[in-house]
Amino acid sequence: MRAVSTLSVVVLASAGIGHAVISSLDAGIARVDAFKDMRNRPRAGHGTNILLVGTDGRDKISEQERRRYRLGGAPCHCTDTMMIVHVSENRERATVVSLPRDSYAEVPAHTDSGKEHPPHPIKLNAAYAEGGPQLTIRTVENMTHVKIDHYLEVDFTSFMKTVDVLGGVNVCTTTPLKDSFAGLDLTPGTHLLNGGQALQYVRARHVDGASDLGRMKRQQRFLAALIQRATSSGVLLNPMRFRDVTRAVLGSVRADEGFGTDELLDLGRAMRNFSPSSSEFTTVPIGQINYAVKGIGSTLKWDQTKADQLFTALRDDKPLTVDQPQRAQVRVQPPAPVDVDPRQIRVQVENGTAAAGLAKRVDAALAGTGFATTHLPVTAAGHVPRTVISYDPRWNRSARALAAALPGAGLRAVPGQGPLLKVVAGADFKDVHKVHFEDPAQPQQAPVRGNEVVCSGR
């Protein structure tokens, strides 16, 4: 997820800042010889491929911040996030492909401190701990057959600084997001997150059953939101603010020796019109969840046929998403993802207002989006100002799914109520939001545009 911050630096360069300013920024980037003595590499394709690596480094974070944002424990000195960012040859499109940290991988033969190591299986994120940036790049190239042109590495500090100097980043959720391990606790709605809160958002792995794959979706949504913030905040129009912002960020970035002043300036100028709508996000297709490997444990095995198609498109510089015909400027809210099939959720609707027929309308609307309603709406006792969902805590996931269909509704735990959920439609009721069931064991992997996953109009 720290890879997010490095891409934002590239976006920030799009103001066409002068060569002298960029040169001063270039001097602050730590360098790594990421491509030393590499041979038998994939053929070069069209466009530019950047491997963005986020490590768990936290040396520059204060003890107070570590406690506040649940960053305790020693770092594992491995990659926490890995993405390939492909910038099209015409500089009009960027494609971001997330590579799951637990992907089954085979590192190529290599020599470390004079000792030769034969090829062997690992989890992808362990390549960094074993052989640093060079082995990480070689492993990714062997798996994807995509030639990596540049390497950029960031840590916790860089990520937090990027968000803070931009004044925070907006994220929105239709369901509560809670992860006691990461310290994340967001109610449904839109939230302006500071650097530490944003780190909790993109690190959380215990929000739902999707674990790392669910986390990558949030990272992609956050990256799109961060791009929107960077391109709309005025930073790109103010050379001095641009300089101050990027200086704060680049102090925690490492890059390959070839990614210097000219490359940053050229890429920045070419991407001055970069926006969420010109970006694409996807995750490498997964063929098998919990693929057990002796001595390694549970891994994610790629769907090789679909992965080959994805990386062929990258090499050939082809977009992953298709432009839709222009229509009237009406924004349609996409269905909210839920992790319980609505057909398995029984719902009783009650009318808590004086409006005749409200419970019947709500019942029909919920049934229309897939919920197993009783079709026997009733009238509640008294006037209810706010819509409330009553549920047995044992069915809390079902309650969260129903809450996604009723944005703004309150949740009231009623131990012993059983599997039937009860909705009292209050005076604040407006409409039912469509939901879409996403099985955590079979996450959706279709590419999306950045403007499709950022908060709208808030």
Summary of the structure (lengths in Angstrom):
residues: 458
radius of gyration: 23.8
end to end distance: 24.1
largest distance: 81.2
contacts: 1504
relative contact order: 0.16
helix: 34%
strand: 25%
